[in-house]
Each structure stands twice: as structure tokens, then as C-alpha cells.
Amino acid sequence: MKRSVQDIVDALAARGGTPFAIRYPDGRVQNAGAGTPAFTITLRTRGAARSVATRGHMGLLDRYFDGDIDVDGDLRAGLALGMTSGVTTRRNLFNRAENALHELRLSNHTREQAKINARFHYDHPEAFYRLWLDDPYKMYTCGYWKEGTVTLEDAQRNKIDHVIRKLRLQRDDRFVDIGCGFGGFMFRALETVGASGVGVNNATAQVDWLRGEIARKGADSKLAVREADFRDVDGPYDKVVSIGVLEHAGRDQVMEVVKAHADFLKPGGLGLLHFIGHVGRMDTELFIRKHVFPGGWIPSLAETIEAMEKCGLEVVDVENLRRHYALTLDAWAERFDRNWDKIHALDPKRFDERFRRIWRVYLIGCAEMFRSPSGYTHLFQIVFSKGNITRENYPMSRAFLYA
């Protein structure tokens, strides 16, 4: 067994370039790479060693969350090493089988299961998110770190304003915010241009909080939120905003969800689709689906654009914000760590050590994924229209975005 694990260690050391150490259940320590180890992986049991040998990075992560493996030192360096070495993308029959079973059991194909999956991740109390997201908008999506941006708050305001400009959102427009979260875009749009809108969200806790916040702000006449699946269309609306929703559509629901976006929109109207997308069609990482976003699926840019074309949507503009997401996740991870004691105190049973380990791997690991110069996971913003735009309803250049 040690030899099998050692093969993995040797491969990491050869490809990654970051020195580390591994401590086996019998106390033996193996150093990998030259120099002081950036981190040490401790295998506490023989079962943990077997899991690593048979299931690679998923065996290590599962046992780390269970407490059978510890990682001391720089967790970020360890996660980055796994990605740069190619270990996390190596084909593993056990992991492939589990991913297929996950799709069979937890697919977002039905609205009922989609709601269950959404509640798994998003039905934490608002106080939890407030401790590590930006204040006051609590945008749980990629910020926009244009030159001179320093804080997470600035980056999220930049992002919302960037989207508002891209959509040419105006006071007389009525928009729908699909998957509206805590309503950050809605409130900012009302504050800056006076537009009215409706949020659609199927996470009950967020909907309940947002309804109360809309009432508290006295914005009932301009803003509303509807608890519904994002495929349940009402409207139509002048503008459609979709920030971080398509990833939750599921493997075989991209066409269905894109069609819903088209159906929300008036003929001639503009929409924006902001989503995590792959370059090329490939499986979504099992760790994310199993421990963070059950039922989630990262679509490819190509299949998304193909679906938009089939639904009568013209692609007006595509921007890749991959590098911006790495910086956003850095900020989230730092705040999560800094405020962990307060998070734990909110609900010690829910926010326990296992939760902390899963979320640290999620936040830090995703930052390194988006930072990777050879990665295939990106963040796209697509501006689209229902029907072809004209000179009269959309500028002929992108200069208006930066005026």
C-alpha cells in the first residue's frame, strides 16, 4: 500500500515542483521534492492510505473531510500542486462511476430535485454569508477587478455597474434577475438607474430574507421576489439578468434553461448571461458536485452559444473574467478564515470542522483553478438580444462601457 501511495507522491513531486511531505500511519515520513516542505499530509489510518491509492485526489479529500487525513501547512500550495501536476484530472474509474451515480440520483432534471439541491447550498442563514461576502450587496459571484480596485466591495459594485452598462439598463426598464440571491443586483440597479425588477429564486431562506429586506427598504413598489424554479417563466421583461445560474442547470438541461431565458425576454430586448463555463465539453469535478453544489454541471461555452442560437438569441458580446474570479475567491477565502470563529458560533452543529474543511478546499481550490494558466474552467459574460440588434438600439462599439 505504501508503494501505491508512494507512486502518487513521486508523480506529484516530479510534475509539480512544490516540496511537501507525507506521514504514513506507521509514522514513517517521506519528503517529496527539494527544500522545506510547504505542507505535510498525514495519513492517520491504513484505510485512508487505501482511499488515496484507489481514488486519488477524491480519496484524499473525502478522508480529509472525515478527519482520517490531516493537512498541515499551506493548503493553497497543496491544492495548486494537485492541479498543476494533473493529478486532479487523471481518469479514475471509481470516481467516474460515482459521478455517474450522482447524476442518476441528484440530477436537476426535475424542479423538485433542483429545489432540494439549491437548498443544500443556499439555505444557510443570511448571517453566514454576511461574514465573508461583500457588504451590503452580498454578491455570491465573480467580482470585476478593474485597474485600481482594492476591496471586495469595490469589485462587486464594479461588476454590477458593468452589467448595468452592458444591458443599457434604464429607469423605464423592467428587468428579471434570474437566481437573484440576496438581491444585490436589484438594489444596486434601483439605486443607480431607478429600474424596477423581479427576482426569481428557489432557495427558500434567501427568498424569505429578501422579501423582508425589500419591505424594510420601502422598495415594494419597484422590486419583488418570486420563489420559483428559473424555468418557470413569467413576463416578458425588457431586460434579463442571469448571474451565476447556468451552472445549476444540470448536465442535460442547458437547452431548457437557455430557452427559459429567451422566453423571459421581450422581442428586441437585451439579456446578460454570466456563468462558469468550460472550454470544451467535459465532466464537472466530482468534489464540487458531491460536497458543494449537488446536481450542478459546468457547461461548455460552445454548447451554451449553440443553445442560444437555437432559441433565437443573437450573441452580442462575450467577455472572459476568469482572472477576476481568482481574486474574488481569494477575498472570500480570507474572510471565511478570519471570521471562522463567528461562523462556527452561529450554529456549531452545522458549521463544524467538517464544514470548515470542505469550504476551505472549495474556496481556495477554486481560486487556484481559475488562476491556473492551463485551466479549462472560465467565467463568461455573454450579452444577447432576442432577435438581431440594430444601430438604433445598441451602440456600434464597446466604448460606452468605459466612458
Stockholm file with secondary structure:
# STOCKHOLM 1.0

chainA/1-403         MKRSVQDIVDALAARGGTPFAIRYPDGRVQNAGAGTPAFTITLRTRGAARSVATRGHMGLLDRYFDGDIDVDGDLRAGLALGMTSGVTTRRNLFNRAENALHELRLSNHTREQAKINARFHYDHPEAFYRLWLDDPYKMYTCGYWKEGTVTLEDAQRNKIDHVIRKLRLQRDDRFVDIGCGFGGFMFRALETVGASGVGVNNATAQVDWLRGEIARKGADSKLAVREADFRDVDGPYDKVVSIGVLEHAGRDQVMEVVKAHADFLKPGGLGLLHFIGHVGRMDTELFIRKHVFPGGWIPSLAETIEAMEKCGLEVVDVENLRRHYALTLDAWAERFDRNWDKIHALDPKRFDERFRRIWRVYLIGCAEMFRSPSGYTHLFQIVFSKGNITRENYPMSRAFLYA
#=GR chainA/1-403 SS CHHHHHHHHHHHHHHHCCCEEEECTTSCEEEESSSSCSEEEEECSHHHHHHHHHHHHHHHHHHHHHTSEEEEECHHHHHHHHHHTTGGGSCCHHHHHHHHHHHHHHCTTSHHHHHHHHHHHHCSCHHHHHTTSCTTTCCCSCCCCCTTCCSHHHHHHHHHHHHHHHTTCCTTCEEEEETCTTSHHHHHHHHHHCCEEEEEECCHHHHHHHHHHHHHTTCTTTEEEEESCTTSCCCCEEEEEEESCGGGSCTTCHHHHHHHHHHHEEEEEEEEEEEEEESSCCCCCHHHHHHTCTTCCCCBHHHHHHHHHHTTEEEEEEEECHHHHHHHHHHHHHHHHHTHHHHHHHCTTTSCHHHHHHHHHHHHHHHHHHHCTTCCEEEEEEEEEESCCCTTTSCSSSGGGGC
#=GC SS_cons         CHHHHHHHHHHHHHHHCCCEEEECTTSCEEEESSSSCSEEEEECSHHHHHHHHHHHHHHHHHHHHHTSEEEEECHHHHHHHHHHTTGGGSCCHHHHHHHHHHHHHHCTTSHHHHHHHHHHHHCSCHHHHHTTSCTTTCCCSCCCCCTTCCSHHHHHHHHHHHHHHHTTCCTTCEEEEETCTTSHHHHHHHHHHCCEEEEEECCHHHHHHHHHHHHHTTCTTTEEEEESCTTSCCCCEEEEEEESCGGGSCTTCHHHHHHHHHHHEEEEEEEEEEEEEESSCCCCCHHHHHHTCTTCCCCBHHHHHHHHHHTTEEEEEEEECHHHHHHHHHHHHHHHHHTHHHHHHHCTTTSCHHHHHHHHHHHHHHHHHHHCTTCCEEEEEEEEEESCCCTTTSCSSSGGGGC
//
